[in-house]
Amino acid sequence: MRPLIDDTAITVLRGELPEFEDHYLDLVDIYDEDLTPEIVLMELADFVANLVTGGGNEITLERCLAAIDELAASTDDGPELVAYAFLNELPLGIRAAVSAYFGPVAANLAERLYSGEGVEDRQASDPADASGTAGAPPASPCGEP
């Protein structure tokens, strides 16, 4: 028998993000009883990246990042889950684009997690930008005016 998994993180996310429900149900179909909070958070990181790159709804983006902050602040393993399975999974350019939307807990985790990423890392992701400003957040990360 599989060990019990604390699914509090999944419950928090499902309650806060009805827009993510279809993605969650797809994961249930794929993983069944092997679905873990880590997998759900990794999928949410991909969902957020797609919102930013696809010009998605900024309100949905704000809700996603508010839910991440709530999760990190309200569950025992929330900070580790958010750092490992969500923040660590965000692509470099997306991190910069959404950083202004992090709540205080997620912002603190991101600062600690990303503190070793300097100008060299940004230049490696966009060698054409020697100024070190690659990945600077646009006015709206979802491409809205």
Helices and strands as residue ranges (DSSP letters): H 8-16, G 18-20, H 21-31, G 32-34, H 37-53, H 58-74, H 78-81, I 82-86, G 87-89, H 92-98, G 99-101, H 104-114, H 119-125
